[in-house]
Amino acid sequence: MVAAPAASKLALRELTCRFGTVTAVDRATLALARGEFVSLLGPSGCGKTTTLRMIAGFLDPTEGTIELDGRVISAPGRSLPPEKRGMSMIFQSYAIWPNMTVAENVGFGLEVRRLPRAEIRDKVDRILDVVRMRALRDRYPAEPPPARRVPHHHGLRDPRSGGSHGDLRPHRRDERRPHRAGR
């Protein structure tokens, strides 16, 4: 691996993580400049998530260090807690809060940092514009997309009815009684 330059925003230096006899990450070295975007790609089990969990502070490295702005934030047996790192991690299980809107989920990390509400709204709207999701900002995760919503006012016809009046909507009890002439 290439040595990490001294003046990096984020630097992994000979980063290793072992679980018993299994080495999940083996001497990873990486240097990222401010504003640089990187993706970790590889097959299942190659250490991508373990590396991200170490960067986020959820796991301590077995060997090596993680530096942020030249300051060691993780080393064997001593790591800065996740909440003090000023970074976020999105888990691959797409763990989002179902009781929060899209905008609230996106802005959660900014709220934790106690940024002003107007600044949070501006930043959230900018990122939602980047991913073309601003129209969904006030939607909750369990809501179907607008194009897939089913109106509540129509009756669904039973295809076995041949187009007659057999529909699938629930009937009130008195509608199910046979109608008797003369009553």
C-alpha positions in Angstrom: 0.0 0.0 0.0 1.0 3.6 -0.6 2.1 5.6 2.5 -0.4 8.2 3.7 0.9 11.8 3.3 1.3 13.8 6.5 -1.2 16.6 5.6 -4.3 14.6 5.0 -7.9 15.3 6.2 -8.3 11.6 7.0 -5.5 9.1 7.1 -5.5 5.4 7.8 -2.0 4.2 8.6 -1.3 0.5 8.6 -4.8 -0.1 9.9 -5.5 -3.6 11.0 -8.5 -5.2 12.8 -8.6 -8.8 14.0 -11.4 -10.8 15.5 -9.7 -13.7 17.2 -7.7 -15.5 14.5 -9.5 -13.8 11.6 -7.9 -10.7 10.1 -10.8 -8.5 8.8 -8.6 -5.6 7.7 -4.9 -6.1 7.1 -2.5 -3.0 7.2 -4.8 -0.7 5.2 -3.3 2.7 4.4 -5.2 5.5 2.8 -5.0 9.3 2.7 -8.0 11.5 1.8 -7.8 15.2 1.1 -10.5 17.6 2.3 -13.6 17.3 0.0 -12.4 14.1 -1.6 -15.0 11.4 -2.3 -14.0 7.7 -2.1 -16.0 4.5 -2.4 -14.8 1.2 -0.8 -15.6 -1.6 -3.2 -15.0 -5.3 -2.8 -16.6 -8.7 -2.2 -18.6 -9.6 0.9 -16.3 -10.2 3.9 -13.3 -8.2 2.6 -13.3 -5.6 5.4 -15.2 -2.6 3.9 -17.7 -2.3 6.8 -15.1 -3.1 9.4 -12.9 -0.3 8.0 -15.9 2.2 8.1 -16.8 1.1 11.6 -13.2 1.8 12.7 -13.2 5.3 11.0 -16.6 6.1 12.7 -15.2 5.0 16.1 -17.4 1.9 16.7 -14.4 -0.5 16.6 -10.8 0.0 17.8 -8.0 -1.1 15.5 -5.9 -4.0 16.5 -2.9 -2.2 15.0 -2.3 1.1 13.2 -3.9 4.5 13.5 -6.6 6.7 12.1 -5.9 10.4 12.0 -8.2 13.3 11.4 -6.6 16.6 10.5 -3.2 15.2 11.7 -4.6 14.2 15.1 -4.8 10.5 16.1 -8.4 9.7 16.8 -8.1 5.8 16.9 -5.3 3.6 17.9 -5.2 0.2 19.7 -6.9 0.5 23.0 -7.7 4.2 22.7 -10.2 5.9 20.4 -12.1 9.1 20.4 -15.8 8.2 20.9 -18.1 8.3 17.8 -20.1 11.3 19.0 -17.0 13.4 19.3 -15.7 12.8 15.8 -18.0 15.1 13.8 -18.8 12.5 11.2 -21.7 10.2 10.3 -22.0 6.6 9.0 -24.9 5.2 7.0 -25.2 1.5 7.6 -25.8 -0.9 4.7 -29.0 -2.0 6.3 -30.5 1.4 5.5 -31.3 2.0 9.2 -33.5 5.1 9.2 -35.9 6.4 11.7 -39.4 5.6 10.6 -40.9 8.3 12.8 -38.8 11.0 11.1 -39.4 12.5 7.6 -36.8 12.2 4.8 -35.5 15.7 5.7 -35.3 14.9 9.4 -33.4 11.7 8.7 -30.9 13.6 6.4 -30.5 16.4 8.9 -30.2 14.3 12.0 -26.4 14.5 12.2 -26.5 18.3 11.8 -29.0 18.6 14.6 -26.7 16.5 16.9 -24.0 19.1 16.1 -26.6 21.8 17.2 -26.4 23.9 14.0 -29.0 26.6 13.6 -32.4 25.4 12.1 -32.1 27.6 9.1 -28.6 26.3 8.3 -29.8 22.7 8.7 -32.7 23.3 6.4 -30.5 24.9 3.7 -27.9 22.1 3.9 -30.6 19.4 3.8 -32.3 21.0 0.8 -29.0 21.2 -1.0 -28.2 17.6 -0.5 -31.7 16.5 -1.4 -31.4 18.5 -4.6 -28.1 16.7 -5.4 -29.8 13.3 -5.1 -33.0 14.7 -6.7 -35.2 13.9 -3.7 -36.4 17.4 -2.5 -40.0 16.6 -3.5 -39.8 13.8 -0.9 -38.5 15.9 2.0 -41.7 15.8 4.1 -42.4 12.2 3.4 -42.0 9.4 6.0 -40.0 6.3 5.1 -43.1 3.9 5.2 -45.2 6.1 2.9 -45.4 4.9 -0.7 -44.0 7.2 -3.4 -46.6 9.7 -4.6 -47.1 7.9 -8.0 -47.9 4.7 -6.2 -50.5 6.0 -3.7 -53.9 4.3 -4.2 -56.9 6.7 -3.8 -59.2 5.7 -1.0 -62.4 6.6 -2.8 -62.6 4.0 -5.6 -64.0 0.5 -5.4 -62.0 -2.4 -6.7 -63.9 -4.8 -8.9 -63.6 -8.6 -8.4 -62.1 -9.9 -11.7 -64.2 -13.1 -11.2 -67.4 -11.1 -11.4 -67.1 -10.5 -15.2 -67.4 -6.7 -14.7 -70.7 -6.9 -12.8 -71.2 -5.3 -9.4 -69.1 -7.7 -7.4 -66.5 -5.5 -5.8 -63.8 -6.1 -3.2 -64.6 -3.3 -0.8 -65.8 -4.2 2.6 -69.6 -4.2 3.1 -71.5 -3.0 6.0 -73.5 -5.8 7.7 -76.9 -4.5 6.5 -75.6 -4.4 2.8 -75.0 -8.2 3.0 -78.5 -9.2 3.8 -80.5 -10.4 0.8 -83.0 -7.8 -0.4 -86.6 -9.0 -0.1 -89.3 -7.5 -2.3 -92.1 -5.9 -0.4 -90.2 -5.2 2.8 
